[in-house]
């Protein structure tokens, strides 16, 4: 029997790895559209202004910039204009909401309770989530997310486990857990067991909704983790 040459072995290995990835079902990339605040604000100093921001994501997780409707439950405490600019008028707490009706007639909204007080306080949030496999490969763990000095810090816990034989496992931040299109690539996974962290500059805690793990050479999803409040 003839010896197998090196190019053939490489192709054979690639096919085996690819077949290992494509055992997973292909996922429809349609998601529910969403509207959410990207600003974090707990208290605003009286007689000052603050620009609120919100993000609309369409049914494939892409950001669009429609005209949003802003509203204050009590304008005597906090007024808000059509761009989301807050004006702190008197001491107290009220609810600010943002809404948008899609072309399909779906009404989306988000709201935030904000206090008018002696000084402006930006909310310091921590979010968390659970990583799950969506494939035949091991992928499991928990994580927390914080925004510190304009950087996003992702801490993956001690319980993290991932198959080390994956052909190019990468981690992303995304708003659509079915695809890496429009996602932010963090980089290759280099720790397959135990705690580790990622620091991503100039990213806000409300900018992304999911961690996403992909077999990058074959563009196949391996798992994900929703970032929850």
Secondary structure, 3 states (H helix, E strand, C coil): CCCCCHHHHHHHHHHHHHHHHCCCCCCCCCCCCEEEECCCCCEEECCCEEECCEEEECCCCCEECCCCEEEECCCCCEEECCCCEEEECCCEEEEEEEEEECCCCCEEEEEEEEEEECCCECCCCEEEEEEEECCCCCEEEEEEEEEECCEEEEEECCCCEECCCCCCEEEEEECCCCCCCCCEEEEECCCCECCEEEEEECCCCCCCCEEEEEEHHHCEEEEEEECEC
